[in-house]
Each structure stands twice: as C-alpha cells, then as structure tokens.
C-alpha cells in the first residue's frame, strides 16, 4: 500500500526557519544588523574568505551575496536544506527535504495510514545543535553618542557626496550639517589619523558598533600588541540615527552598491567561530536594528543632547516610515515628528514610544512598491500587509490610538519623500472606518 507523508508532518517541517535549521546543522551564525550572517550552504559555491549569506531576522529569507553567480537564496528551512544537500532548489527534492529536516530537527514523521516511518525513536538527531554565539552588548547610548559625534567630526566630506546630498536628496548645506552626514574615509592613511586621534583623546572604542580590532599581517592572535583598531565599513557615507533624546546611537552606511544599498555600521566579534587570521575581528559589537527618531531641520539644529524631542515638537501626531533619507526629507517638508523603522516587521519598539508621548494619531507611510506587488494574485505583498495589520491592530486595540495609512499612486513616486518633493499629497485611509480622504497639511 502506498503511503504519503502526513500533512501535519509537512506543516511542522515548513515552520522550521532557515535560521533555526542552520543552527541545528552546526553552521556558524553571527548577528549583523537586521540579519544573521553565515557561510553559503551551497556545496558547489567553492571557498569563501568570509561569510556573505544573509538570513533576514524578520522576513526569514536568505541570500548569498558572495558573487560568482551562486544563486543560493530562499525563504524557509526547506529551500535552505535543499541548497545545502543538492546545490540547488528544485521541487523534485521536496519530500527528501521534508525527511531530512525532520531527522535533523527531531520531528516525528507520520504517514496517512498513521504509521511512523522512523525506527530510531528515542535516539538523538543526526546533527547536534551548536550554541548560538551570544551578541556582545554595545556601550550605552550616552557613550556611543560621544564617540560617534567626535568620529563624524573627524570624517571627510567628499565633493561627490555633497553633490548627491544637494541635488538628489535636495538638502541644504545647513541640513547636511544638522543631520550629521559625513563621508566614509577612502584611504587607510586618512582613517588611521582619525582612529589615532580618537584614541589619543581618550575615547574608548571597545563595544562601539562599527569599530573593530584586526590582526596585523603576520601577527599572533594571542599577542595583544598585534591587534589594531579600525572600522567595519566601506562605501560612500555615514547617516546618523538618533534616539528620542537626540543621542546618535548608531550609524548607517550608504554603500553605493545595487544589491545592498545601505548597511549597518556594525562589528560583531567573530573569534568564537572564525579560524582564518585574515578575517578575525574582536572588540566591537553588533549594531542591532534600532529606531531612528527624526525631527524637522529647525529642531535638529536646536536639539540639545539628552533633551526629549517632545520638548521641541508635538507628539500628538506621529508618522512612521522606512528609510533614513525618506524620514529626514519628509519630516522637514511636513514639519512633523517621524519614527524611522529599519523594516516593516520591526515595530514593537514603536508602541512604548507612542504610549510615552501620549500620541493620539499614528500615520503609517511605507513605500508603495513594498505594499503593492503585481506579480501576486492579490496585487499586494502579503508579508508586508500581515505586519502592517498586526502593527495597526496593536496600536488601535491596545493603545486606543487612531491609525491611518497614507497611500499614493506608485507611478508618482516610490517613497513618501518622492511625492512630497513633487508637491503631491497622499490619500489617507482610516483603518477603523475605512474612510478615504486627501491628506491636508
């Protein structure tokens, strides 16, 4: 009699994330901003100098960015396992993947006739779990603020970046200064002078995200004097992120790359799982993925470090959006308080702030190309909508705050900043009454 794997077993295996499976398979995992980073699971990839496969902490998707046309990517544990075992994702391997993951995760395999296939009940899974490398706790916001402010003051400002800020982003020179935009040093000599200055002035770089220690060429990893401070960043320029007290708590890096336009200034140590002395790093910390509290330019100019933003700006009406430039530009045009979130799934930290600020109305203004997807049957991105619905539900039901979504024709612009710069206002949808109305400011 033909037997089929039960639907319950398949569903249980489908719930296994790529991250959980990678840990159970013993793959080295480290935290980096909104992602976990590991070596590519594809056995056909070849040697890698450093891990460049990113697993999103919030979306669960993974992708190898190491180049060479590897093609390794997916959205769950099944595709991750398939790549690791077969060097490809193909549905013909689906049931083998189900059985393989069940073995690794210790999931009982049931069949439609109710009889289990496994005969090794009670035995340990084939793979033993590897402990997760604990994140190093960064320094306090106060300490990070002092280091970042001095660091940025020493960083250069290159003409090509000024051109972008003035003409693409439409910032005035005063706004660039108030935000704190600065270029990433291009040369080792330039960076070395900055690092030496910071150290000579008594700044400790220990556990400041983005700063890290590397081993000198030919150095001994056990010899303290063979380690030197540098930064974990390459790209165009830095964008500061602030908390509600105006402290610069983290930096984002505009990379100039198409595949990953922005990255966190982050430097999680890797000594626990890297043997190659050329890529060893210590002394730093992961950036995490904090919120960015954004105020209009006049407030940025006047904002004293340590003073609550609500001292300068009303918090009855708050707008929540993605992206640093989008938030800075839109806040300045609308003269409203913004909360910049690093991703649509990262909203839990927003709610305590709204409660603290006694906010009465929250606007959610996400990029239209994130909300709409013509390739999907429903014409929308279900992942984004699910998170927006949950976010709005918590704010509406638990906090009693009015919640609206701002929408616009994506042909007029991708982000809120795009349409505002074109003097176009969005349409407001009340999530409780479903009423639609044109936004007035």
C-alpha positions, 0 to 999 in steps of 0.5 A: 500500500502506498503511503504519503507523508502526513500533512501535519508532518509537512506543516511542522517541517515548513515552520522550521526557519532557515535560521533555526535549521542552520543552527541545528546543522552546526553552521556558524551564525553571527548577528549583523544588523537586521540579519544573521550572517553565515557561510553559503550552504551551497556545496558547489559555491567553492571557498569563501574568505568570509561569510556573505549569506544573509538570513533576514531576522524578520522576513526569514529569507536568505541570500548569498551575496558572495558573487560568482553567480551562486544563486543560493537564496530562499525563504524557509528551512526547506529551500535552505536544506535543499541548497545545502544537500543538492546545490540547488532548489528544485521541487523534485527534492521536496519530500527528501527535504521534508525527511531530512529536516525532520531527522535533523530537527527531531520531528516525528514523521507520520504517514496517512495510514498513521504509521511512523516511518522512523525506527530510531525513536528515542535516539538523538538527531543526526546533527547536534545543535551548536550554541548560538554565539551570544551578541556582545552588548554595545556601550550605552547610548550616552557613550556611543553618542560621544564617540560617534559625534567626535568620529563624524567630526573627524570624517571627510566630506567628499565633493561627490557626496555633497553633490548627491546630498544637494541635488538628489536628496535636495538638502541644504548645506545647513541640513547636511550639517544638522543631520550629521552626514559625513563621508566614509574615509577612502584611504587607510592613511586618512582613517588611521589619523582619525582612529589615532586621534580618537584614541589619543583623546581618550575615547574608548572604542571597545563595544562601539558598533562599527569599530573593530580590532584586526590582526596585523599581517603576520601577527599572533592572535594571542599577542595583544600588541598585534591587534589594531583598531579600525572600522567595519565599513566601506562605501560612500557615507555615514547617516546618523540615527538618533534616539528620542533624546537626540543621542546618535546611537548608531550609524548607517552606511550608504554603500553605493552598491545595487544589491545592498544599498545601505548597511549597518555600521556594525562589528560583531566579534567573530573569534568564537567561530572564525579560524582564518587570521585574515578575517578575525575581528574582536572588540566591537559589537553588533549594531542591532536594528534600532529606531531612528527618531527624526525631527524637522531641520529647525529642531535638529539644529536646536536639539540639545543632547539628552533633551526629549524631542517632545520638548521641541515638537508635538507628539500628538501626531506621529508618522512612521516610515522606512528609510533614513533619507525618506524620514529626514526629507519628509519630516522637514517638508511636513514639519512633523515628528517621524519614527524611522523603522529599519523594516516593516516587521520591526515595530514593537519598539514603536508602541512604548514610544507612542504610549510615552508621548501620549500620541493620539494619531499614528500615520503609517507611510511605507513605500508603495512598491513594498505594499503593492506587488503585481506579480501576486494574485492579490496585487499586494505583498502579503508579508508586508500587509500581515505586519502592517495589520498586526502593527495597526491592530496593536496600536488601535486595540491596545493603545486606543490610538487612531491609525491611518495609512497614507497611500499614493499612486506608485507611478508618482513616486516610490517613497513618501519623500518622492511625492512630497518633493513633487508637491503631491499629497497622499490619500489617507485611509482610516483603518477603523472606518475605512474612510478615504480622504486627501491628506491636508497639511 
